[in-house]
Amino acid sequence: MNVNVFHPWVDLRNAEHLRAALGVPVVARGHFPRLYPEEVARQPFIHAVIPGKGFQTIVPLAAAIEARGSLAAVPGLVLREGNGP
């Protein structure tokens, strides 16, 4: 689930509900995560943050999620320690 974060705490709260309801990895991107990727990645309901535009990250990210592989192998992601798929 890709969450575009513009209004930081409202959108992050929505991400928390999505993760709980769907049980899928949540990846945040947008203005706030680009400026504060480590802060967003510390949220317990966020699996990873794409701090840049994400064009080179999204395909390897989708492949890793589909293969149930490690998100740590995806270039360009900011991860919270212990926040695997």
C-alpha positions as CSV (number, residue, x, y, z in Angstrom):
1,M,0.0,0.0,0.0
2,N,1.5,3.3,-1.1
3,V,0.5,6.2,1.1
4,N,1.1,9.7,-0.3
5,V,1.7,11.9,2.7
6,F,0.8,15.6,2.3
7,H,-0.8,16.5,5.7
8,P,1.5,14.5,7.9
9,W,-0.4,13.3,10.9
10,V,-3.8,12.9,9.2
11,D,-2.3,10.8,6.4
12,L,-0.1,8.8,8.7
13,R,-3.1,8.0,10.8
14,N,-4.9,6.8,7.7
15,A,-1.9,4.6,7.0
16,E,-2.2,3.1,10.4
17,H,-5.8,2.1,9.7
18,L,-4.9,0.7,6.3
19,R,-2.2,-1.4,7.7
20,A,-4.5,-2.8,10.4
21,A,-7.3,-3.4,8.0
22,L,-5.4,-4.9,5.0
23,G,-2.3,-6.4,6.6
24,V,-0.1,-5.2,3.8
25,P,3.3,-3.3,3.8
26,V,2.8,0.4,4.0
27,V,5.2,2.6,2.1
28,A,5.0,6.4,2.7
29,R,6.0,9.0,0.1
30,G,5.2,12.6,-0.5
31,H,6.3,16.0,0.8
32,F,6.5,15.2,4.5
33,P,8.4,11.9,4.1
34,R,10.8,13.6,1.7
35,L,11.7,16.2,4.3
36,Y,11.6,13.9,7.3
37,P,12.1,10.3,6.2
38,E,13.5,9.1,9.4
39,E,10.7,10.5,11.5
40,V,8.1,8.9,9.2
41,A,10.0,5.6,9.2
42,R,9.9,5.5,13.0
43,Q,6.1,5.2,13.0
44,P,5.2,1.6,13.9
45,F,2.7,1.2,11.1
46,I,5.1,2.3,8.3
47,H,7.3,-0.3,6.7
48,A,9.4,2.0,4.5
49,V,9.7,5.5,3.2
50,I,10.5,6.6,-0.3
51,P,12.2,10.0,0.3
52,G,12.7,10.8,-3.3
53,K,10.5,10.7,-6.4
54,G,10.6,7.0,-6.4
55,F,10.8,6.3,-10.1
56,Q,13.8,3.9,-9.6
57,T,12.5,2.5,-6.3
58,I,8.9,1.5,-7.1
59,V,9.6,-1.5,-9.4
60,P,12.2,-3.2,-7.2
61,L,9.9,-2.4,-4.2
62,A,6.9,-4.1,-5.9
63,A,9.1,-7.1,-6.8
64,A,10.3,-7.5,-3.3
65,I,6.8,-7.3,-1.8
66,E,5.5,-9.8,-4.4
67,A,8.3,-12.2,-3.7
68,R,7.9,-11.6,0.1
69,G,11.5,-10.7,0.1
70,S,13.4,-8.2,2.3
71,L,12.7,-4.5,1.8
72,A,16.3,-3.9,2.9
73,A,17.5,-5.0,-0.5
74,V,15.4,-2.3,-2.3
75,P,17.6,0.7,-3.2
76,G,16.4,4.2,-2.2
77,L,14.2,3.1,0.8
78,V,14.4,4.4,4.3
79,L,13.5,1.6,6.7
80,R,12.7,1.4,10.4
81,E,14.8,-1.3,12.0
82,G,12.9,-4.5,12.3
83,N,10.2,-3.3,9.9
84,G,10.2,-6.1,7.3
85,P,7.3,-7.2,5.2
